[in-house]
Amino acid sequence: MKKPDTMKQFASVAVAVLILFAVIPLLKNSFKTPPKRQVRVGETFTVALESSVDPDFRWELLATDAAKVELVHQPEGAEVLRNPELWTFRAISPGEANLYFGYTRISSPTNIAARTHAEPIRIVPADT
């Protein structure tokens, strides 16, 4: 009777070890959001945001790290009706930055975003 119990215990420990050392790290890495884009200091880059031709909605820059990224051009007028909307930024200092956008109804008094988009950026020194 002791042998089958020992085998069950061994199998349980083996499964637990497999979960701890194989499955959990895989899951943990799958939830990480690595920066999608790497740019150099001084470089300009464009963020393309999918939009509709509905003039009541537009993308707005909700937040960013102004010490790291500078807004160069934001769509205005007829550009807002293009799909995608093209936003241009310049990297100004090394580090990590996130650009947060909200797709909002212009006429809404609450300006609650119908959808959002985050664009993680990694900025490296110009000489690398």
N, C-alpha and C positions, 0 to 999 in steps of 0.2 A: 504494500500500500504506500509506502514511503516514496518509492521511485516515481510513480505517476505524479504525486504532489510536488516532488522536486523538479520534475520536468515542466510542470505548469508554472512553478515559480520562476524557473530559468527562462521560459518563454515570455513571461510577463516582464521580467527585468530586461530581456533583449528588446522587446517592443518599446519599453520606456526609454532605453538608451537610444534606440533608433529615432524616436520622436524628439528627444532632447538634442541630439547631435546632427540630425539630418533634416527633419521636417520643420522644426521651429526656425532654424536659420533661413531656410528657403522662404517660409512665410514672412518672416521679419523683413527680408530683403525685398520681397514683392510689394511691400507697403511703402518702401522708401521712394521718394520722388527725387531722383537725381536731377540736377539742372539740365534742362533740355538744350541749352545753348551756352556756348562759351565765346566770349568776345574779349578783345584787348582794349585797354585804356585808350581813349581817343577814337575808337572805332564807332561808326554808326551802324545801327541794325534796325530791321523792320519787324514788327509784329503784325501778322495778318489775322484778323478776327472775322469769322463768318457772321454775316448779317442778312437781313431781309431787305427788300426794297420799300418796306413800310416807313414812311417819313416820320411816324410817331415814335419810332424806337431808334436808339443810337447807343453806341458804346461810349462809356465814360471811364477815364482813368480814376479809380477809387483811391489807390494808395501805391506808393513806391518809396524807395530810399533815395531821397533827393541828393544825398551826399555821394551816391554811387552812380546814379543814372539821371540823365537830363532829357526831358521831352524836347524834341527838335521840331516835329510836325505832327499835328493831330488833324484827322479828316474834318473838313468844314464844307458847308454848302452841298454841292452835287456829289462830292466825294463820299459823303455819309451814305448815299444811296447805292454806292458800289458794293459789290460782294466779291472778295472780302474787303473790309475796311483796313487800310494800311496805316499803321502808326510808326513813326520813326523816332528813335532814341539814340543818345550818345552815351557811351560808357565813360565815366569821369574819374573813378578811382577803383582800385582792386578790391575784391571781396565778393560776397554773395548778395544778390538783390532779388526781390520779387516784384513783379508788376501785377497789380490786381485791377481787373476791369469788371464793370457791371453793364449789362445790356438793359437799359431802362427806358420807360415810356416818358417822353419829354413832357407831356401835358399832365402827368400824374403829380399831385401835390406831395405824395410820400416818396417818390423816386425809388421805390423798392425794385431791385434788379430782378428781371424775369429770368436771367441766367448770369452766371459769373465765369470768369476765366482768370487763372493765375499763370503767370509766365516766369518761371525761375530762371535766373541768369547768373552765370559765374563770370566774373570779370578778372582777367589776369593782367599783369603788367605788360606794357607795350613791347618790351624787349624779350619776351619769352615766346 
